[in-house]
Amino acid sequence: MHSTFFNLNSKVMKNYKNIIGIDVSKLKLDVSIVIQSDAKQVTHFIVSNDQKGIKQLAKELSRLKFNLPDCLFCFENTGIYSMPLAYLFSKWHYDYCVIPALEIKRSKGVSRGKTDKTDAKDIAIYALTHTHKLQLSSIPEADIAKLSLLFTEREKIVKAIKLFETTNENEAFIPKEITKVVLSNNKKTVLFLKKTLKEVEQKMKAIIENNQQLKKQFDLACSVPGVGQQTATYLIIKTKSFTAFSNWRKLACYSGIAPFEYSSGSSVRAKTKVHNMADKKMKSMLNMCALNSKKFDQEISEYYTRKTAEGKNPMSVMNAVRCKVLSRVFATVIRGTPYVNVKKHLS
C-alpha cells in the first residue's frame, strides 16, 4: 500500500506560483503545469522516465521561464517507477509531494475515460486544491533504504522456504521411489535459501549495529515486552527512524489498528471498527506482538482478562492491546529510555 521510499517530513508548505502534476509510468512521464493564478491554463509535455528525461523536464521548465523554487511537483506513489524522480528532486532540492493514487482518484468525483495526460492534469489540480494539507516528501537516508530492500528480500526468501518445504508432505503419501526424484534437489534448494536468509539477516544486523541512532531505536523498541527484532526493524523502516509520524495515534491509523466510529443521523449506528486501508504487514506483526505480550506480560494479561470478563469482545480487547504495544514502543523511542515493567518490579 505504502512505499517505504516515500516518507513525509515536517517542512512547511509555501505559496507556490506553479503546480506541476506528473503521471508516472514505467517508460514515460506525463507532465502537466497549472499556474496558480489561472487553473484553466494547463501546459502539457512528455519525457522519458529516466535520468535523461528528468533533466529534460527541468530544462523544459526553464525554457518556459518557470522559476523552479516557486514550483511544487506532485506525483502518485508508484513504487520503484517513482524513484528516479524522488532521488533527483531531492538532490536538486525541488519541493515535491508523493501522494497515494487512491487519494487522488477519490478527489476527482464522477469522471469518464482515462488517459495519462488527464491523469497528470488531475494530479496537478489535486495539489492546487489541497496545498493547505499537503506535506512535502523526502527520501529516506541510505541505511533505511538498504534496510527496506533487505527486509523485502527476507520476506521473499521466507515465503520461498515455506513453499519448497511443502514438498516434504509428499513422503507421507507417495512411495519413496517416486518422491526421491525431487526430494534431493528440494533439500538443496531449501538449504541454499536458509543460508541466503541468514546472510540477509546478518547484513540487516550489521546496518543497524553500525548506525548509532538506528541501534539505539532498535534496542529501545525491543525492550517493550512482545516486540521482536523483525517488528522493531520494520517499525524503523516504515516510520523513517520514527520521524514520519508525529505521534503513535497516527502510526496506529496507518497500521490499521485505530478504531473509527461509523454513524449517520439518528438511524445509522454501526459498531466502531478499524478501517481496511492499512499496512497489512504492520498490522500482522503488531498482532503477533500483542499475542506474545498477553502471554508473557503480566500487566497486559490482567488487562485482557479484566476486559473480557466485563463482556468486551475479545477481538476488540486484542486490538486495544495492539495499540498499547505500539504506544509503548513509540514512547520508549521518543523518550530515549528502555521500557520499565512497573508491574513486574512491584510484584
N, C-alpha and C positions, 0 to 999 in steps of 0.2 A: 504494500500500500504506500508506504513512505520510503523514498530512497535514503540510504544512510548518508550520501554525499551532500545533501542539501539540508542545512540547518538554519534556523532563524537566529539573528542576533538582535541586540537592543539598539542599533543605530537609528537615530531619529530621522523620519522621512522629512524631506523639504518640499518646497513648492516647485515642482518640475514644469518646465515650459513645454516639453515634448515627451509623449509617452510612446514607447516602441514595443509592439507586441510581436513575438516571434513564435511561429508554429514550427516545432522541431520534428523532423522525421529522420530516418536513417541516413539518407543521402543529401537532403537539402534543407534549407531554412527559408521559410516564407516570412518576410519582414513587412510589417505594416506600421506606418508612423502616423500618430494622431497628434495634432497641435492642440495644446491646452485651451487656447483662445477660440478655436473653431474645430469642434469634434467631427464635423462633416467633411473636413478636408483631410483625406487619407492618401498617403503615398505608399506604394507597394513595390517591392522588388524581391528577387530570389538570389540566394548564394548557396554554395555547397556547404555541407555540414562537416567542415574540417578546418584546420588552422588557416589555410589559404583563403577559404571562403569567409571566415570570420574577420580576417584582416581586410578583405574586400568590403565587408559590411561597414567597418569603421571608416574606410576610405570613401565609400558612397555617402555616408552621413556627413563627412567633412565636405565633400563636393557639393552637397545640398545646403551647405552652410549652417549645419546644426552644431551647436556648442555641446559637445559630449558630456561635460559635467552637469549640464542642465537637462539631461535625458534620463528617463527611468526605463530600463529594459525589463520586460516581463515575459516569461515563458512557462510552459507547463512542465511538470515533473515527469520526464520520460526516461528516467534511469540513466543508463550509460550514454544514450544518444544526446543527453543534455550536458554531459561532462566537458566537452571542448569549450562550449560557451561559458560555463561556470568558471573553469580554470583561467581562461584568457581574460574574462571580465574582472575576475579577482586580481589578476596580475596587472591589468591596466587601471585598476581602481575605479571601474564603472559601477554605478549603482544598479542592482538588479534584484528581482524577486522571482522566486520559483514557487509556483502555485499548483496544488493538486488539480488535475484535469476535471474531476467531478465538481469542484467548487465553481469553476468557470462555466461548466455545462449547465449547472442548475441556475446560474445567474442570468442565462440567456433568455429564459422564458420559452414561449412557443416558437419553434423555428422549423423550417423545412429545407431539406437539402444540406449538403456539406461539401466544402472544398477547403484546401489548405489556405487559400487566400482569405476566405471568410473567417476561418478559424483564427488566423493571425490578427485580423481586424477585431474579432470578438475578444481576444486576449487583451489587446490594446484598450478597447472600450471598458473592459472589466477593471483594468488597472487605473484607468482615468476616473471611473465612478467609485472605486473603493480605495483610493490612495490614503484616505484617512485611517484605514485599519490595516493597511499592509505594513509588513516589516521587511527590511532588506535581508537578503540571504547571503550566506558566505559558505565557502568550502571548509571542511574540517582540516585540522592540522595533519601532517603526513602520517604520524604514528596512529591516529584514529582511523585514517583512510586505510592504512595497512591492516589494522585490526579488523576492520569491517570486511575486507576482502578475504582475510584468513578465516574469519568466523563463517562466512558464506561457504568457503571451501570445506570447512569442517562439517557443516550441515549436509553437504552433498555426500561426503565420504561416509558419514554415519548412516545416511539413508541407503547408500550402496552396500554397506556391510550387512545391514538388516536384510536387504533384498537377496544378496548372494547366500546368506546363511539359511534362507528358507529352502534351499536345495537339499539340505540335510534331512528334511522331513521325508524325502523320497525313500530313504533307507528303511523306514519302518513299514513301508507298503509295497516296495518293488524289490525283486531279487537283486542280490549284490552284483551278480554277473552283468546286470543291465545298468545299474547305477554307477558302477566303477568307471564307466566311460566319461562321466562328467565330474565325479567327486574329486578326483585328483587335481584337475585344473581349478575346480571351485575352491579347494582348500588353499591353493597357491594364491589365487586372487584375493581371498579373504585375508590371508597373512600379509600380502602386499598392501592392502587397504588399511589394515590395522597399523602397519609400520608407517604408512603415509600420514595416518591420523595422529600418531604420536609425534611425528616431525612437525606437523602443522601446529599442534598444541604447544610444542616446545618453542616455536617461533613466536606464537602469541604471548607466551610467558616471558620470553626474552624482551619483547617490545615493552611490556608493562614494567618489567624489572628495571629496564634502562631509562624509563621516564619517571622522574621523581613524583610528579603530580599524579600521573595515572596509577603509579604504585600505591600512593597514599589513599587515593579514592577507592582503589580495588580492595585494599586491606580494610578500610572503613566499612565498605558495603558488605564484605564477607563477615564482619563482626556481628552483623544482625542475625539472630537465630533463624535458620531456614534458608538463608541465602547462600548459594553455592558459587563456585568460580565462574561457571559459564553465564549465570544470571548477572553477576557483577560485571563481567566483561561486556555483555550485551547492553546493560544499562549505560555503561560508559560510552559505548558506540552511539547508541540512539539519542543520548542526551548531550552529545558533543562535549564530553567531560563535564557534565552537569552544568552546562551554560545555556542550553537551548530552551529550558523551561524555568520560569521564574519561581514556581512552587510545585509541590508534589501533587496538588489537585489537577493542575494542567497535565502533568505526566500521567495521572490516573485516567484522565479523559482520553488521552492519546492511546493508552494501554487498553482501553475498553472495560475498565472496572468501575468507572464513575457512574452511579445511578442517576437517571433523569426522570422527571415527572412527565406524565402524558395525560393531559386533560384539556377539555374544551367546553366552555359554557357550564351548564348545570347537569348535563346528561352524560358526557364522556368522562369517565374516571377510571382509566386503566392503571394497572399496577406500575409502580415506579421500577424501572429496569434499566439495564445497561444498553448501550447502543451497539449495533452490529459493526459500524465503521470503527475499526480499531486495528492496532498492530497485534495480529493473532499470535505471533511468536512470543511477543512480550507477555500477552495475557496468559498463554500456556505456561510460560516459565514462572510467572507470579503465582499461578495456581499450584504448581509443584512446591514453590516456596511456602505457600500457605499451608499445604498438607504437612510438610516437614515441620513447620513451626507449631502446628496444632499437636503434632506427635511429641516434639521434644521441648517445647517452651511451655512451662507451667502456667504462665500468665495467659497465653493465648488459649491453652487447653481449657482453663477455667472459664475464660470468656465465652468460648464456643459452647461449653456445657450449660452455662447460665442462660445464654440467649436462646438456645434450642429448648431448654426447659420452660422458658417463658412463652413458648409457642411460635417462635420465629422460624421462618423457612430455613432449613439447613443450608441451602444453596445461597440464600441471601446473607446468612451469617458468614459463610466461607468467603463471599465477596468482600464483606467488611474486613475479614482477616487479611485478604489480599491488599486492601487499602492500608491497613495497619502496617503491614510489612513494608510496603512502598514508602509510606510516610516516615518510618523508622530509618530506612536507607537514606532517603533524602535529607533527613535531619542530621544524621551522623556525618554525612559528607559535607554538608553546608557548615555544620558546627566545627568539624575538623577533629572530633574526638570519637573513639570507638563507642559502640553501643554498650550500655551498662544494664544488665538484667537485675533491676532492683528487687524483684520478687525472689530471685534466687539468693540474693545476699541476705534478705530478711528472714528467709525460711531456714 
